[in-house]
């Protein structure tokens, strides 16, 4: 316990020397949390990942190509139990119109990597999610 506290103090001093202090935050915003629970409810036998780095979903041998997706994050990734990606799901916030061009480029990257991307302005109901993702309710519950 003492060594953990000491490590935290040392780390805190080191981060202060390099610039501003570092603070924790919730991994999902208040707007994203209902979408997470809706996905879990709609697909109980699947894996719902949040805030997934594009670099965890795609790779390339070219640094120039990698720079196109480095430091980008997907809101949600729906996977099978074998962690095969079924869909990448984005929840657009009120700034979506300002970032429309950027979001289109992000979607193109995911599509180029072979993924299906679904974008929602608000949290859809369970039936809509299952219909758009293409997993019937009976399969989603029994899978």
Secondary structure as GFF3:
##gff-version 3
##sequence-region A 1 143
A	DSSP	alpha_helix	2	18	.	.	.	ID=ss1
A	DSSP	alpha_helix	30	42	.	.	.	ID=ss2
A	DSSP	beta_strand	47	53	.	.	.	ID=ss3
A	DSSP	three_ten_helix	54	56	.	.	.	ID=ss4
A	DSSP	alpha_helix	63	69	.	.	.	ID=ss5
A	DSSP	beta_strand	73	79	.	.	.	ID=ss6
A	DSSP	beta_strand	85	91	.	.	.	ID=ss7
A	DSSP	three_ten_helix	96	99	.	.	.	ID=ss8
A	DSSP	alpha_helix	100	112	.	.	.	ID=ss9
A	DSSP	beta_strand	117	120	.	.	.	ID=ss10
A	DSSP	alpha_helix	126	133	.	.	.	ID=ss11
A	DSSP	alpha_helix	137	142	.	.	.	ID=ss12
###
